[in-house]
Every structure is written in C-alpha cells, then in structure tokens.
Amino acid sequence: MSLLLELNIRISNRKSGIISAIDGVLEDATNDLPVECRKAIYTAKLHLNWLIEAVQQYDDCLEK
C-alpha cells in the first residue's frame, strides 16, 4: 500500500478495497506506470493474497 501512496493512489484499508484498487491500477493503461512498477505492484498483490489465505487458514484452525 505504501508504494501506491507514493504514486498518489489512495485506497481503502479494507481487504476488498485494497485488492480492487490494485486491480484497477494494474488494468489502467493511462496511468503511465513503468513496467517495473506494475511488476512490483503485481508481486505485492500476490503476496497479499497469500497472506490473506494464510490468515484464513489460521482462523479456520482456531475455530476447530
């Protein structure tokens, strides 16, 4: 999220808000982001998705 803020792209702190904003940034061909920056944002999105899944698994274990 810090990288997006540095690019003056403001987003919600909610999980769905972050994922939607990242998708929007990556799909927007008019925002003039360099390829390297798009790759970094995409990699961060993959990492975020992995973390969300891991937390969900931990929550499921705690429920059981």
CHARMM internal coordinates of N, CA and C (Angstrom, degrees):
IC EDIT
DIST 1 N 1 CA 1.4371
DIST 1 CA 1 C 1.5269
ANGL 1 N 1 CA 1 C 109.90
DIST 1 C 2 N 1.3141
ANGL 1 CA 1 C 2 N 117.67
DIHE 1 N 1 CA 1 C 2 N -31.61
DIST 2 N 2 CA 1.4666
ANGL 1 C 2 N 2 CA 120.52
DIHE 1 CA 1 C 2 N 2 CA 179.26
DIST 2 CA 2 C 1.5142
ANGL 2 N 2 CA 2 C 111.46
DIHE 1 C 2 N 2 CA 2 C -61.70
DIST 2 C 3 N 1.3307
ANGL 2 CA 2 C 3 N 115.91
DIHE 2 N 2 CA 2 C 3 N -39.29
DIST 3 N 3 CA 1.4623
ANGL 2 C 3 N 3 CA 119.59
DIHE 2 CA 2 C 3 N 3 CA 179.25
DIST 3 CA 3 C 1.5217
ANGL 3 N 3 CA 3 C 110.36
DIHE 2 C 3 N 3 CA 3 C -61.84
DIST 3 C 4 N 1.3202
ANGL 3 CA 3 C 4 N 116.69
DIHE 3 N 3 CA 3 C 4 N -42.39
DIST 4 N 4 CA 1.4657
ANGL 3 C 4 N 4 CA 119.90
DIHE 3 CA 3 C 4 N 4 CA 178.58
DIST 4 CA 4 C 1.5271
ANGL 4 N 4 CA 4 C 110.60
DIHE 3 C 4 N 4 CA 4 C -64.65
DIST 4 C 5 N 1.3232
ANGL 4 CA 4 C 5 N 117.55
DIHE 4 N 4 CA 4 C 5 N -40.40
DIST 5 N 5 CA 1.4696
ANGL 4 C 5 N 5 CA 120.46
DIHE 4 CA 4 C 5 N 5 CA 178.68
DIST 5 CA 5 C 1.5233
ANGL 5 N 5 CA 5 C 111.20
DIHE 4 C 5 N 5 CA 5 C -64.20
DIST 5 C 6 N 1.3292
ANGL 5 CA 5 C 6 N 117.12
DIHE 5 N 5 CA 5 C 6 N -36.96
DIST 6 N 6 CA 1.4562
ANGL 5 C 6 N 6 CA 120.07
DIHE 5 CA 5 C 6 N 6 CA 177.39
DIST 6 CA 6 C 1.5208
ANGL 6 N 6 CA 6 C 110.96
DIHE 5 C 6 N 6 CA 6 C -63.03
DIST 6 C 7 N 1.3181
ANGL 6 CA 6 C 7 N 116.59
DIHE 6 N 6 CA 6 C 7 N -28.51
DIST 7 N 7 CA 1.4669
ANGL 6 C 7 N 7 CA 121.65
DIHE 6 CA 6 C 7 N 7 CA 178.23
DIST 7 CA 7 C 1.5225
ANGL 7 N 7 CA 7 C 111.58
DIHE 6 C 7 N 7 CA 7 C -90.51
DIST 7 C 8 N 1.3434
ANGL 7 CA 7 C 8 N 115.36
DIHE 7 N 7 CA 7 C 8 N 10.78
DIST 8 N 8 CA 1.4641
ANGL 7 C 8 N 8 CA 122.82
DIHE 7 CA 7 C 8 N 8 CA 179.58
DIST 8 CA 8 C 1.5336
ANGL 8 N 8 CA 8 C 112.52
DIHE 7 C 8 N 8 CA 8 C 62.82
DIST 8 C 9 N 1.3373
ANGL 8 CA 8 C 9 N 115.47
DIHE 8 N 8 CA 8 C 9 N 34.82
DIST 9 N 9 CA 1.4639
ANGL 8 C 9 N 9 CA 121.67
DIHE 8 CA 8 C 9 N 9 CA 176.35
DIST 9 CA 9 C 1.5263
ANGL 9 N 9 CA 9 C 106.80
DIHE 8 C 9 N 9 CA 9 C -109.30
DIST 9 C 10 N 1.3113
ANGL 9 CA 9 C 10 N 116.16
DIHE 9 N 9 CA 9 C 10 N 109.74
DIST 10 N 10 CA 1.4674
ANGL 9 C 10 N 10 CA 121.93
DIHE 9 CA 9 C 10 N 10 CA -176.27
DIST 10 CA 10 C 1.5206
ANGL 10 N 10 CA 10 C 109.97
DIHE 9 C 10 N 10 CA 10 C -97.20
DIST 10 C 11 N 1.3313
ANGL 10 CA 10 C 11 N 115.52
DIHE 10 N 10 CA 10 C 11 N 137.06
DIST 11 N 11 CA 1.4606
ANGL 10 C 11 N 11 CA 120.42
DIHE 10 CA 10 C 11 N 11 CA -177.86
DIST 11 CA 11 C 1.5195
ANGL 11 N 11 CA 11 C 110.49
DIHE 10 C 11 N 11 CA 11 C -140.39
DIST 11 C 12 N 1.3166
ANGL 11 CA 11 C 12 N 115.71
DIHE 11 N 11 CA 11 C 12 N 165.42
DIST 12 N 12 CA 1.4576
ANGL 11 C 12 N 12 CA 122.72
DIHE 11 CA 11 C 12 N 12 CA 177.51
DIST 12 CA 12 C 1.5218
ANGL 12 N 12 CA 12 C 109.48
DIHE 11 C 12 N 12 CA 12 C -72.38
DIST 12 C 13 N 1.3297
ANGL 12 CA 12 C 13 N 117.04
DIHE 12 N 12 CA 12 C 13 N 151.70
DIST 13 N 13 CA 1.4612
ANGL 12 C 13 N 13 CA 121.64
DIHE 12 CA 12 C 13 N 13 CA 177.25
DIST 13 CA 13 C 1.5240
ANGL 13 N 13 CA 13 C 112.96
DIHE 12 C 13 N 13 CA 13 C -81.49
DIST 13 C 14 N 1.3239
ANGL 13 CA 13 C 14 N 117.33
DIHE 13 N 13 CA 13 C 14 N -8.37
DIST 14 N 14 CA 1.4577
ANGL 13 C 14 N 14 CA 119.66
DIHE 13 CA 13 C 14 N 14 CA 179.23
DIST 14 CA 14 C 1.5177
ANGL 14 N 14 CA 14 C 110.03
DIHE 13 C 14 N 14 CA 14 C -70.90
DIST 14 C 15 N 1.3352
ANGL 14 CA 14 C 15 N 115.67
DIHE 14 N 14 CA 14 C 15 N 149.06
DIST 15 N 15 CA 1.4607
ANGL 14 C 15 N 15 CA 121.18
DIHE 14 CA 14 C 15 N 15 CA -178.12
DIST 15 CA 15 C 1.5235
ANGL 15 N 15 CA 15 C 111.56
DIHE 14 C 15 N 15 CA 15 C -52.70
DIST 15 C 16 N 1.3055
ANGL 15 CA 15 C 16 N 117.66
DIHE 15 N 15 CA 15 C 16 N -50.95
DIST 16 N 16 CA 1.4680
ANGL 15 C 16 N 16 CA 120.29
DIHE 15 CA 15 C 16 N 16 CA -177.45
DIST 16 CA 16 C 1.5234
ANGL 16 N 16 CA 16 C 111.14
DIHE 15 C 16 N 16 CA 16 C -65.95
DIST 16 C 17 N 1.3223
ANGL 16 CA 16 C 17 N 116.81
DIHE 16 N 16 CA 16 C 17 N -32.61
DIST 17 N 17 CA 1.4573
ANGL 16 C 17 N 17 CA 120.49
DIHE 16 CA 16 C 17 N 17 CA 178.35
DIST 17 CA 17 C 1.5133
ANGL 17 N 17 CA 17 C 112.02
DIHE 16 C 17 N 17 CA 17 C -66.66
DIST 17 C 18 N 1.3114
ANGL 17 CA 17 C 18 N 116.26
DIHE 17 N 17 CA 17 C 18 N -40.47
DIST 18 N 18 CA 1.4619
ANGL 17 C 18 N 18 CA 120.85
DIHE 17 CA 17 C 18 N 18 CA -179.60
DIST 18 CA 18 C 1.5223
ANGL 18 N 18 CA 18 C 110.51
DIHE 17 C 18 N 18 CA 18 C -66.83
DIST 18 C 19 N 1.3263
ANGL 18 CA 18 C 19 N 116.87
DIHE 18 N 18 CA 18 C 19 N -48.89
DIST 19 N 19 CA 1.4626
ANGL 18 C 19 N 19 CA 120.70
DIHE 18 CA 18 C 19 N 19 CA -178.62
DIST 19 CA 19 C 1.5220
ANGL 19 N 19 CA 19 C 110.58
DIHE 18 C 19 N 19 CA 19 C -62.13
DIST 19 C 20 N 1.3177
ANGL 19 CA 19 C 20 N 117.48
DIHE 19 N 19 CA 19 C 20 N -44.91
DIST 20 N 20 CA 1.4700
ANGL 19 C 20 N 20 CA 120.95
DIHE 19 CA 19 C 20 N 20 CA 179.30
DIST 20 CA 20 C 1.5206
ANGL 20 N 20 CA 20 C 111.37
DIHE 19 C 20 N 20 CA 20 C -62.43
DIST 20 C 21 N 1.3231
ANGL 20 CA 20 C 21 N 116.56
DIHE 20 N 20 CA 20 C 21 N -41.86
DIST 21 N 21 CA 1.4629
ANGL 20 C 21 N 21 CA 119.94
DIHE 20 CA 20 C 21 N 21 CA -179.90
DIST 21 CA 21 C 1.5253
ANGL 21 N 21 CA 21 C 111.08
DIHE 20 C 21 N 21 CA 21 C -65.46
DIST 21 C 22 N 1.3132
ANGL 21 CA 21 C 22 N 116.68
DIHE 21 N 21 CA 21 C 22 N -42.21
DIST 22 N 22 CA 1.4589
ANGL 21 C 22 N 22 CA 120.27
DIHE 21 CA 21 C 22 N 22 CA 178.84
DIST 22 CA 22 C 1.5245
ANGL 22 N 22 CA 22 C 109.96
DIHE 21 C 22 N 22 CA 22 C -61.73
DIST 22 C 23 N 1.3280
ANGL 22 CA 22 C 23 N 116.73
DIHE 22 N 22 CA 22 C 23 N -45.98
DIST 23 N 23 CA 1.4671
ANGL 22 C 23 N 23 CA 120.24
DIHE 22 CA 22 C 23 N 23 CA 178.08
DIST 23 CA 23 C 1.5256
ANGL 23 N 23 CA 23 C 110.76
DIHE 22 C 23 N 23 CA 23 C -58.88
DIST 23 C 24 N 1.3185
ANGL 23 CA 23 C 24 N 116.27
DIHE 23 N 23 CA 23 C 24 N -42.79
DIST 24 N 24 CA 1.4631
ANGL 23 C 24 N 24 CA 120.21
DIHE 23 CA 23 C 24 N 24 CA 179.16
DIST 24 CA 24 C 1.5123
ANGL 24 N 24 CA 24 C 112.67
DIHE 23 C 24 N 24 CA 24 C -62.62
DIST 24 C 25 N 1.3195
ANGL 24 CA 24 C 25 N 116.26
DIHE 24 N 24 CA 24 C 25 N -42.61
DIST 25 N 25 CA 1.4663
ANGL 24 C 25 N 25 CA 120.98
DIHE 24 CA 24 C 25 N 25 CA 179.41
DIST 25 CA 25 C 1.5256
ANGL 25 N 25 CA 25 C 110.21
DIHE 24 C 25 N 25 CA 25 C -63.95
DIST 25 C 26 N 1.3185
ANGL 25 CA 25 C 26 N 116.76
DIHE 25 N 25 CA 25 C 26 N -43.79
DIST 26 N 26 CA 1.4581
ANGL 25 C 26 N 26 CA 120.31
DIHE 25 CA 25 C 26 N 26 CA -177.77
DIST 26 CA 26 C 1.5273
ANGL 26 N 26 CA 26 C 112.08
DIHE 25 C 26 N 26 CA 26 C -68.73
DIST 26 C 27 N 1.3199
ANGL 26 CA 26 C 27 N 117.11
DIHE 26 N 26 CA 26 C 27 N -32.16
DIST 27 N 27 CA 1.4649
ANGL 26 C 27 N 27 CA 120.80
DIHE 26 CA 26 C 27 N 27 CA -177.84
DIST 27 CA 27 C 1.5294
ANGL 27 N 27 CA 27 C 113.05
DIHE 26 C 27 N 27 CA 27 C -84.49
DIST 27 C 28 N 1.3321
ANGL 27 CA 27 C 28 N 117.53
DIHE 27 N 27 CA 27 C 28 N -16.43
DIST 28 N 28 CA 1.4618
ANGL 27 C 28 N 28 CA 121.53
DIHE 27 CA 27 C 28 N 28 CA -176.77
DIST 28 CA 28 C 1.5284
ANGL 28 N 28 CA 28 C 110.51
DIHE 27 C 28 N 28 CA 28 C -80.72
DIST 28 C 29 N 1.3211
ANGL 28 CA 28 C 29 N 116.17
DIHE 28 N 28 CA 28 C 29 N 104.02
DIST 29 N 29 CA 1.4641
ANGL 28 C 29 N 29 CA 120.88
DIHE 28 CA 28 C 29 N 29 CA -178.90
DIST 29 CA 29 C 1.5212
ANGL 29 N 29 CA 29 C 112.27
DIHE 28 C 29 N 29 CA 29 C -75.88
DIST 29 C 30 N 1.3309
ANGL 29 CA 29 C 30 N 117.76
DIHE 29 N 29 CA 29 C 30 N -10.63
DIST 30 N 30 CA 1.4670
ANGL 29 C 30 N 30 CA 120.59
DIHE 29 CA 29 C 30 N 30 CA -176.59
DIST 30 CA 30 C 1.5204
ANGL 30 N 30 CA 30 C 113.63
DIHE 29 C 30 N 30 CA 30 C -94.48
DIST 30 C 31 N 1.3418
ANGL 30 CA 30 C 31 N 118.55
DIHE 30 N 30 CA 30 C 31 N 0.45
DIST 31 N 31 CA 1.4644
ANGL 30 C 31 N 31 CA 119.52
DIHE 30 CA 30 C 31 N 31 CA -175.72
DIST 31 CA 31 C 1.5326
ANGL 31 N 31 CA 31 C 113.24
DIHE 30 C 31 N 31 CA 31 C -87.33
DIST 31 C 32 N 1.3246
ANGL 31 CA 31 C 32 N 117.53
DIHE 31 N 31 CA 31 C 32 N 2.20
DIST 32 N 32 CA 1.4707
ANGL 31 C 32 N 32 CA 123.20
DIHE 31 CA 31 C 32 N 32 CA 173.99
DIST 32 CA 32 C 1.5221
ANGL 32 N 32 CA 32 C 114.46
DIHE 31 C 32 N 32 CA 32 C 56.97
DIST 32 C 33 N 1.3335
ANGL 32 CA 32 C 33 N 118.18
DIHE 32 N 32 CA 32 C 33 N 27.81
DIST 33 N 33 CA 1.4601
ANGL 32 C 33 N 33 CA 119.79
DIHE 32 CA 32 C 33 N 33 CA 176.48
DIST 33 CA 33 C 1.5234
ANGL 33 N 33 CA 33 C 109.54
DIHE 32 C 33 N 33 CA 33 C -74.43
DIST 33 C 34 N 1.3127
ANGL 33 CA 33 C 34 N 116.99
DIHE 33 N 33 CA 33 C 34 N 134.95
DIST 34 N 34 CA 1.4678
ANGL 33 C 34 N 34 CA 119.68
DIHE 33 CA 33 C 34 N 34 CA 176.59
DIST 34 CA 34 C 1.5402
ANGL 34 N 34 CA 34 C 110.27
DIHE 33 C 34 N 34 CA 34 C -64.01
DIST 34 C 35 N 1.3118
ANGL 34 CA 34 C 35 N 115.60
DIHE 34 N 34 CA 34 C 35 N 154.52
DIST 35 N 35 CA 1.4637
ANGL 34 C 35 N 35 CA 121.10
DIHE 34 CA 34 C 35 N 35 CA -179.99
DIST 35 CA 35 C 1.5277
ANGL 35 N 35 CA 35 C 110.72
DIHE 34 C 35 N 35 CA 35 C -56.27
DIST 35 C 36 N 1.3192
ANGL 35 CA 35 C 36 N 117.13
DIHE 35 N 35 CA 35 C 36 N -40.74
DIST 36 N 36 CA 1.4638
ANGL 35 C 36 N 36 CA 120.93
DIHE 35 CA 35 C 36 N 36 CA -179.36
DIST 36 CA 36 C 1.5268
ANGL 36 N 36 CA 36 C 110.97
DIHE 35 C 36 N 36 CA 36 C -61.06
DIST 36 C 37 N 1.3315
ANGL 36 CA 36 C 37 N 116.02
DIHE 36 N 36 CA 36 C 37 N -39.14
DIST 37 N 37 CA 1.4574
ANGL 36 C 37 N 37 CA 120.71
DIHE 36 CA 36 C 37 N 37 CA 179.46
DIST 37 CA 37 C 1.5231
ANGL 37 N 37 CA 37 C 110.30
DIHE 36 C 37 N 37 CA 37 C -68.41
DIST 37 C 38 N 1.3238
ANGL 37 CA 37 C 38 N 117.21
DIHE 37 N 37 CA 37 C 38 N -41.63
DIST 38 N 38 CA 1.4661
ANGL 37 C 38 N 38 CA 120.84
DIHE 37 CA 37 C 38 N 38 CA 177.38
DIST 38 CA 38 C 1.5299
ANGL 38 N 38 CA 38 C 110.53
DIHE 37 C 38 N 38 CA 38 C -60.67
DIST 38 C 39 N 1.3233
ANGL 38 CA 38 C 39 N 116.01
DIHE 38 N 38 CA 38 C 39 N -41.09
DIST 39 N 39 CA 1.4718
ANGL 38 C 39 N 39 CA 120.12
DIHE 38 CA 38 C 39 N 39 CA 178.80
DIST 39 CA 39 C 1.5280
ANGL 39 N 39 CA 39 C 110.41
DIHE 38 C 39 N 39 CA 39 C -63.34
DIST 39 C 40 N 1.3273
ANGL 39 CA 39 C 40 N 116.90
DIHE 39 N 39 CA 39 C 40 N -42.61
DIST 40 N 40 CA 1.4626
ANGL 39 C 40 N 40 CA 120.98
DIHE 39 CA 39 C 40 N 40 CA -179.98
DIST 40 CA 40 C 1.5255
ANGL 40 N 40 CA 40 C 110.85
DIHE 39 C 40 N 40 CA 40 C -63.67
DIST 40 C 41 N 1.3253
ANGL 40 CA 40 C 41 N 116.62
DIHE 40 N 40 CA 40 C 41 N -42.27
DIST 41 N 41 CA 1.4638
ANGL 40 C 41 N 41 CA 120.56
DIHE 40 CA 40 C 41 N 41 CA 179.45
DIST 41 CA 41 C 1.5203
ANGL 41 N 41 CA 41 C 110.31
DIHE 40 C 41 N 41 CA 41 C -66.55
DIST 41 C 42 N 1.3286
ANGL 41 CA 41 C 42 N 117.12
DIHE 41 N 41 CA 41 C 42 N -41.63
DIST 42 N 42 CA 1.4668
ANGL 41 C 42 N 42 CA 120.93
DIHE 41 CA 41 C 42 N 42 CA 178.62
DIST 42 CA 42 C 1.5277
ANGL 42 N 42 CA 42 C 110.61
DIHE 41 C 42 N 42 CA 42 C -62.86
DIST 42 C 43 N 1.3254
ANGL 42 CA 42 C 43 N 117.06
DIHE 42 N 42 CA 42 C 43 N -42.95
DIST 43 N 43 CA 1.4675
ANGL 42 C 43 N 43 CA 120.83
DIHE 42 CA 42 C 43 N 43 CA 178.09
DIST 43 CA 43 C 1.5248
ANGL 43 N 43 CA 43 C 110.62
DIHE 42 C 43 N 43 CA 43 C -62.45
DIST 43 C 44 N 1.3204
ANGL 43 CA 43 C 44 N 116.80
DIHE 43 N 43 CA 43 C 44 N -41.05
DIST 44 N 44 CA 1.4636
ANGL 43 C 44 N 44 CA 120.30
DIHE 43 CA 43 C 44 N 44 CA 177.87
DIST 44 CA 44 C 1.5317
ANGL 44 N 44 CA 44 C 110.60
DIHE 43 C 44 N 44 CA 44 C -64.00
DIST 44 C 45 N 1.3376
ANGL 44 CA 44 C 45 N 116.87
DIHE 44 N 44 CA 44 C 45 N -37.02
DIST 45 N 45 CA 1.4660
ANGL 44 C 45 N 45 CA 120.50
DIHE 44 CA 44 C 45 N 45 CA 177.92
DIST 45 CA 45 C 1.5275
ANGL 45 N 45 CA 45 C 110.32
DIHE 44 C 45 N 45 CA 45 C -64.00
DIST 45 C 46 N 1.3297
ANGL 45 CA 45 C 46 N 117.14
DIHE 45 N 45 CA 45 C 46 N -43.86
DIST 46 N 46 CA 1.4662
ANGL 45 C 46 N 46 CA 120.39
DIHE 45 CA 45 C 46 N 46 CA 177.69
DIST 46 CA 46 C 1.5278
ANGL 46 N 46 CA 46 C 110.94
DIHE 45 C 46 N 46 CA 46 C -59.36
DIST 46 C 47 N 1.3228
ANGL 46 CA 46 C 47 N 115.57
DIHE 46 N 46 CA 46 C 47 N -43.00
DIST 47 N 47 CA 1.4657
ANGL 46 C 47 N 47 CA 120.50
DIHE 46 CA 46 C 47 N 47 CA 179.21
DIST 47 CA 47 C 1.5296
ANGL 47 N 47 CA 47 C 110.91
DIHE 46 C 47 N 47 CA 47 C -64.12
DIST 47 C 48 N 1.3212
ANGL 47 CA 47 C 48 N 116.40
DIHE 47 N 47 CA 47 C 48 N -43.39
DIST 48 N 48 CA 1.4637
ANGL 47 C 48 N 48 CA 120.80
DIHE 47 CA 47 C 48 N 48 CA 178.46
DIST 48 CA 48 C 1.5247
ANGL 48 N 48 CA 48 C 110.79
DIHE 47 C 48 N 48 CA 48 C -61.03
DIST 48 C 49 N 1.3364
ANGL 48 CA 48 C 49 N 116.99
DIHE 48 N 48 CA 48 C 49 N -44.96
DIST 49 N 49 CA 1.4681
ANGL 48 C 49 N 49 CA 119.81
DIHE 48 CA 48 C 49 N 49 CA 178.13
DIST 49 CA 49 C 1.5199
ANGL 49 N 49 CA 49 C 111.39
DIHE 48 C 49 N 49 CA 49 C -59.97
DIST 49 C 50 N 1.3400
ANGL 49 CA 49 C 50 N 116.85
DIHE 49 N 49 CA 49 C 50 N -40.76
DIST 50 N 50 CA 1.4535
ANGL 49 C 50 N 50 CA 120.67
DIHE 49 CA 49 C 50 N 50 CA 178.60
DIST 50 CA 50 C 1.5329
ANGL 50 N 50 CA 50 C 110.43
DIHE 49 C 50 N 50 CA 50 C -63.49
DIST 50 C 51 N 1.3206
ANGL 50 CA 50 C 51 N 116.99
DIHE 50 N 50 CA 50 C 51 N -42.88
DIST 51 N 51 CA 1.4607
ANGL 50 C 51 N 51 CA 120.55
DIHE 50 CA 50 C 51 N 51 CA 179.16
DIST 51 CA 51 C 1.5279
ANGL 51 N 51 CA 51 C 112.10
DIHE 50 C 51 N 51 CA 51 C -64.30
DIST 51 C 52 N 1.3292
ANGL 51 CA 51 C 52 N 116.61
DIHE 51 N 51 CA 51 C 52 N -40.52
DIST 52 N 52 CA 1.4625
ANGL 51 C 52 N 52 CA 120.74
DIHE 51 CA 51 C 52 N 52 CA 178.19
DIST 52 CA 52 C 1.5284
ANGL 52 N 52 CA 52 C 110.10
DIHE 51 C 52 N 52 CA 52 C -61.44
DIST 52 C 53 N 1.3372
ANGL 52 CA 52 C 53 N 116.25
DIHE 52 N 52 CA 52 C 53 N -43.99
DIST 53 N 53 CA 1.4620
ANGL 52 C 53 N 53 CA 120.09
DIHE 52 CA 52 C 53 N 53 CA 178.43
DIST 53 CA 53 C 1.5258
ANGL 53 N 53 CA 53 C 111.55
DIHE 52 C 53 N 53 CA 53 C -63.93
DIST 53 C 54 N 1.3280
ANGL 53 CA 53 C 54 N 116.96
DIHE 53 N 53 CA 53 C 54 N -40.68
DIST 54 N 54 CA 1.4608
ANGL 53 C 54 N 54 CA 120.68
DIHE 53 CA 53 C 54 N 54 CA 179.88
DIST 54 CA 54 C 1.5202
ANGL 54 N 54 CA 54 C 111.19
DIHE 53 C 54 N 54 CA 54 C -63.77
DIST 54 C 55 N 1.3208
ANGL 54 CA 54 C 55 N 117.10
DIHE 54 N 54 CA 54 C 55 N -43.88
DIST 55 N 55 CA 1.4657
ANGL 54 C 55 N 55 CA 120.57
DIHE 54 CA 54 C 55 N 55 CA 178.39
DIST 55 CA 55 C 1.5234
ANGL 55 N 55 CA 55 C 110.23
DIHE 54 C 55 N 55 CA 55 C -62.61
DIST 55 C 56 N 1.3270
ANGL 55 CA 55 C 56 N 116.80
DIHE 55 N 55 CA 55 C 56 N -39.56
DIST 56 N 56 CA 1.4652
ANGL 55 C 56 N 56 CA 120.09
DIHE 55 CA 55 C 56 N 56 CA 178.72
DIST 56 CA 56 C 1.5329
ANGL 56 N 56 CA 56 C 110.68
DIHE 55 C 56 N 56 CA 56 C -63.10
DIST 56 C 57 N 1.3222
ANGL 56 CA 56 C 57 N 117.05
DIHE 56 N 56 CA 56 C 57 N -40.46
DIST 57 N 57 CA 1.4702
ANGL 56 C 57 N 57 CA 120.62
DIHE 56 CA 56 C 57 N 57 CA 177.08
DIST 57 CA 57 C 1.5237
ANGL 57 N 57 CA 57 C 110.88
DIHE 56 C 57 N 57 CA 57 C -63.18
DIST 57 C 58 N 1.3233
ANGL 57 CA 57 C 58 N 117.15
DIHE 57 N 57 CA 57 C 58 N -42.41
DIST 58 N 58 CA 1.4652
ANGL 57 C 58 N 58 CA 120.51
DIHE 57 CA 57 C 58 N 58 CA 177.89
DIST 58 CA 58 C 1.5322
ANGL 58 N 58 CA 58 C 110.51
DIHE 57 C 58 N 58 CA 58 C -63.04
DIST 58 C 59 N 1.3219
ANGL 58 CA 58 C 59 N 115.92
DIHE 58 N 58 CA 58 C 59 N -43.12
DIST 59 N 59 CA 1.4735
ANGL 58 C 59 N 59 CA 119.93
DIHE 58 CA 58 C 59 N 59 CA 177.80
DIST 59 CA 59 C 1.5189
ANGL 59 N 59 CA 59 C 111.34
DIHE 58 C 59 N 59 CA 59 C -61.02
DIST 59 C 60 N 1.3316
ANGL 59 CA 59 C 60 N 116.52
DIHE 59 N 59 CA 59 C 60 N -41.82
DIST 60 N 60 CA 1.4666
ANGL 59 C 60 N 60 CA 120.38
DIHE 59 CA 59 C 60 N 60 CA 178.64
DIST 60 CA 60 C 1.5285
ANGL 60 N 60 CA 60 C 110.49
DIHE 59 C 60 N 60 CA 60 C -62.63
DIST 60 C 61 N 1.3193
ANGL 60 CA 60 C 61 N 117.53
DIHE 60 N 60 CA 60 C 61 N -41.22
DIST 61 N 61 CA 1.4691
ANGL 60 C 61 N 61 CA 121.58
DIHE 60 CA 60 C 61 N 61 CA 178.54
DIST 61 CA 61 C 1.5302
ANGL 61 N 61 CA 61 C 110.59
DIHE 60 C 61 N 61 CA 61 C -63.30
DIST 61 C 62 N 1.3217
ANGL 61 CA 61 C 62 N 116.36
DIHE 61 N 61 CA 61 C 62 N -42.60
DIST 62 N 62 CA 1.4612
ANGL 61 C 62 N 62 CA 119.64
DIHE 61 CA 61 C 62 N 62 CA 179.91
DIST 62 CA 62 C 1.5175
ANGL 62 N 62 CA 62 C 111.89
DIHE 61 C 62 N 62 CA 62 C -65.33
DIST 62 C 63 N 1.3117
ANGL 62 CA 62 C 63 N 117.59
DIHE 62 N 62 CA 62 C 63 N -34.67
DIST 63 N 63 CA 1.4694
ANGL 62 C 63 N 63 CA 120.89
DIHE 62 CA 62 C 63 N 63 CA 178.08
DIST 63 CA 63 C 1.5196
ANGL 63 N 63 CA 63 C 111.48
DIHE 62 C 63 N 63 CA 63 C -64.94
DIST 63 C 64 N 1.3298
ANGL 63 CA 63 C 64 N 115.75
DIHE 63 N 63 CA 63 C 64 N -37.58
DIST 64 N 64 CA 1.4675
ANGL 63 C 64 N 64 CA 120.04
DIHE 63 CA 63 C 64 N 64 CA -178.81
DIST 64 CA 64 C 1.5030
ANGL 64 N 64 CA 64 C 110.09
DIHE 63 C 64 N 64 CA 64 C -74.25
END
COOR INIT
IC SEED 1 N 1 CA 1 C
IC BUILD
